[in-house]
Amino acid sequence: MSVARWTARVLMGGLFFFGHGTQKLEGWFGGPGLEGTDAMMQALDMHPARRNSVAAGVFCVVPDQQL
């Protein structure tokens, strides 16, 4: 993997997806937090809402830390 490609991957994953996941889980950066994410999941009829909310947040944050 080239250095430019690796750098782009780290920046995209480390900044964008980490921020997106923490918005869902913790409400950082003006995000809704788990309560807001639960409400969105319920509005989309994705049951159980809490389990889907946690999964969405975790799968945005955890893979980014493995880069």
N, C-alpha and C positions, 0 to 999 in steps of 0.2 A: 504494500500500500504506500502510495507516495505521501510525502510530508504534507503537501497541500490538502490532499484528500483526508488525511488523518486529522489535520487541524480543523477543517470544515466540519468533520463528524463530531469532534469534541465540542466545538462551539455550538453547533446546532443541538446536540443532545444535552450538553451540560447547561446551556442557558435556556433554551426554549422549552424543552420538555420537562426539565426540572421545575421551572417556574410554573408551567401549566399544571403539573401534578400537585405542587404545594398549594396552588390556588384551590384545587378540589379538596385537598385534605385539611389544610390548616387555615385557609382564607388569606394567605399571604398575597401581597401585590394586588390587593383589592378584589380577591376572589371570593366566592360564596361560602367556602368552607364545606364541611360535611353536611350541615343542615340544608344549605342551598343546593348542593349536589343531590341530596336525598330528594328534595322537592322536584328537581328536574327529572330524576329517575322515575319518580311516581307519576309525573305528568306524561312520561313516555311509556307508562305501563311496564316498566322493567322491575319485576318483583323477584326477590326481596330488594327493596331500594337501598338499604344500608349496605348490604353485602356488595351490591353492584357499585355503589359509590366508593367504597373502600378499595375494591378491585381496580376501578378506573384510576384512582389516585396513585395507588401503589405501583401499578404497571406503567405509569408515566414516570415515576421517580426512581424506582429501583434499577431498571435497565440502564439509565443514564449514569448511575454511579459505578457501573461495571465497565464503562469505557476505559 
